[in-house]
Amino acid sequence: MDLGCAPGGWTQVAVQLAGNKGKVMGVDTSFVEEIPGAHMMKSDICDISITEEILSFFGKKVNVVICDLSPQVTGNWSVDHSTQISLNYAAAKIMDQVLEKKGNALFKIFDGEYSNEFYQYVKKKFTKVKLKKPKVSRKQSSELYCVCLGYTS
């Protein structure tokens, strides 16, 4: 399950990892080219019917939720950061309804004032949570990934 899937890189990785035994769905407000092996859905994560659509497609709870959400960047760092963290909270609400026990999640975070608050929030839901900055990220990039293993809620 990939929330905020445009342009599709994480969805492609998920399809490769799932192989022909798993299902993959990508959701984004933007149009995303079809990715073989994935069901793409153009929708807003704040739409109240999204959880039902996800569970209907998979037929059960999912084992991984990827949240690579990013707002339309305004250039005002404070606004962009708080909007991005708000999107992660919305994604976490969906995750709480669709992720199976012991499942895993990955959240992209714009590092800033509210990052630790979100980290502490998800830390209560998983047995192990780590913040990682990919080696391929530019030094000046504020993107971090919150790697969450072993869903307990």
N, C-alpha and C positions, 0 to 999 in steps of 0.2 A: 504494500500500500504506500504510494508516494503522493503526499500532499504538497502542492506547489511544485509540480513536476516539470514545468517549462524550463529549459528547452527539451528536456528528456534524458539527460545523461544518467541520472540516478535510476530512472525507469529502465534504461537499457541494461545497466548493471544488475538490477533486480531480476530482469528476464533471464539473463545469463545464469545467475545464481539459482533461480527457481527451476531452470531446465524445463522439461516437458511434464514434470510432475506437479508444478505449482502454478498458481494464478497470480497475475500482477495487474494492478490498476493504478493509473496515474490521474490525478485531479489537478486542474488549474483553471484560473479565470481566463487565461490566454489560450488561443488555439495552439495545439501541439500536433505536429505531424504524427500520423499513425506509426506506432512502433510494433513491429511483428512480435507477437507473443504477449502483448499488453492490451488491456482495455482502457481506452482514454476517455475521460469524462470532462467536459467543459462545465465547470460549476464553481461556485464560491463556497469556501469552507464554512462560511457563516450561514449558509442555507440549512434550515432545520431538517430537510429531508435527506441530507447527504449521508448521515449514519445509516439510515434505512437502505439507501441505495448501495452502500458499501457492503453491508451484511447480506443483502439480497444477491449481489454479484458473487461473493465468495461462498455463501451458503453456510458460513461459520465464522468464528472470530479469526483474525489474521495473526501471523507469528512475528511480523515486522511492520513497523510504521516509520516511514521516512518523512521528515518535515523539512523541506528545503525552501521554505516560504520567504519571500522578499516583497516588501511593499514597493509601490511606485516611488522611487527615491526622489525627494524634493530638494536635496542639497542642504537642508537644515538637519544637522546630525541629531539633535535632541529629538526632533519629531520623527525622523526615520528610525532611530533606535527604539523609541517607545512603541511605534506602530509595529515594528518587526517583532518585538517581544509580545505585544498583544496578539499578533497572529499566531505565535507559538502557544499562547494560552488557549486560543480557540482550537488549535490542532490537538492540544493535550486533552481537551474535553472530548473530542472525537475519539482520540486514542483510548480514553477510559472506557468507551463503549464498544470498541471494535478489536482491541488487542487482547489476545489470550494470555492467561497466566503463564509466567516464565518467558513471555515474548520480549522482543527487543525493540528499541526505538532510537532514532537519530534525529536530532534537531539542529538546524543551522541557527546560530545566534550572532547578532551584531553585538560585539562586546561593548559594554558601556554601563551606565548607571544602574540598569535593572537586570543585568546579566546574572549576578549572584542570586538575586531574588528568584529568578526563574530556575536556576540551577538547584537551589534549595527546595523549590516546589517539586521538581521531578525526582530529586534525590529520595524523597519520601515514598515514591512509587516503585522504585527499583532496588534490587539488591546491590548493584554496582553502577555508579555514574562517574564518567570522566569527561573533562573538557579537553579538547584536542584542537590544535591548529595544524592543519595539513602542511607538510613540508613544501608542497607546491604552491601554497598561498604566498602572495606578495607580502613582504614585511609590513607594509603600511596598511594592509587589509585588516579590517576589524572582524572579519568572519572567524568564528570558532564553531566547532561542532561538539554538541553534547551527546556523548555516546552512552546509552542507557541499556543495561543488561539485566534480565531477570525481573520482569514486571510482577509486582506483588499485589496490586490493588484489585 
